[in-house]
Amino acid sequence: MQTDALKTLAIDALEELKGQDIAELDVSALTSVTDVMLVASGTSSRHVAALADNVVERAKEAGVRPLGVEGKAGAEWVLIDLGDVVVHVMMPETRRLYDLERLWADMPADVEERVGGGRA
């Protein structure tokens, strides 16, 4: 599945269950791990878990098997790795603490090249 279609699928799954403050981060120039990160908030740990479950379910229905899902036990921060798209679903307090949007916005585009990485 193309990155844009996968991103749209994940956003739709988050919006379907009223995910809050959905942010899209294009990190393709910053890391070779993924191209897009989506960050969304839930109103409770149950909501966070339900949002994550919905993303996983919609991806599987589209024939995309998540590479990994981390954090469902506590549901303060659930990460769904869909390959070219990584989805972070977080409690608002956790999201403020880690501030992924600022972290990735402040990262220089050549950071991987300086540490020996870079796109293959």
N, C-alpha and C positions, 0 to 999 in steps of 0.2 A: 504494500500500500504506500502510495506517495506521501511525503511528509505533510503537505498541505491538507490532504484528505484525512490523515491520521490526527492532525491537530484539530481539524473541524469536528471530527468524531468525538474527541476527548472534551472539547469545549461544549458541544451539544449535550454530552452525558453529564457534565457538571451543571450546566444550566437547567437541565431537565429536573434535577433535584434541588434547585435553588442554591447552588454554590455561590458564594459571595466574593466580590472583588477579584474576579478572574483576571490574571495578568499573563501576558504572553511575552517571553523573553527570547529573542533570537540570539543564540549563543554559538552559532555556527562558526563565527570568526574567532571565538574564544577557546573552544575545546573541540577535540575530536570525538568525545564521548557521545554527544548528541547534538542535534541542530536547534531544537526548540525546547524550552522549559515552560510549562504552564504552572502557575501558582494560584491556588484558590483557598478560600477559608470556609470552614463549616461553623455552625453555631454551637455545637456540642461534640463530644467524642463520638456519639452515635451518628451524628450527621456527617462527621468526617469519614467514618467507616462506611456509611451508606454511599457517600459521594465516590469514594475509592472503589467500592464494589460495583457501582454503576459504570464507571469508566472501564473496569476490567471486563464486565459483562458485555458491554457494547463493543469493545475491542474483539473479544472472542467471537461474537456474532458476525463480525466483519472478517473473521479468519485471521486475526492477529493475536498471537499468544504473547502475553506480557513476558518479558525476559526476567522480571522479578517484581515482587511487591514486598515492601518493607514497612514495618511500623504499625501493622493492623492491630496488634495486641493492645497497645495503649491508646492508639488512635489520636495522639496529639499531633503527629506528623506522619502521614502515610505517603510513601513514594511509590509510584507506579512507573516502571521502566518499560516503555514501548519501543525502545530502540532510538529512532530519530526524534521521538518526542518523549520527554520525561515529565510526569505530572506530580506535583507536590500538593497535597491537600493537608491543610494545617488548621489548628485552632488559632484564633486571632492573636492570643498572647505569644504563642510559639512563633507565629509569622513575624510579629513585631521584634521578637528577640533575635531571630536569625536574619531577618531583613534581606532575603535572597535577591530581591529586586535591586537594592542598592549594591549588594556585594558583586553581582554580575555586571552591573552598569559601571562600577568603578574599576573592573579588571581590564588591564591593557590587552589589546587584541593580540599582541605578540608574546604573551606570557608562556605558552607552550613551546614556542621556538626557542625561547631563552633558557628553558630547562630541559631541552632535548627532545621535546615531543613534536607536535604538529600533525596535520592531516596526512594520511597516507595516500 
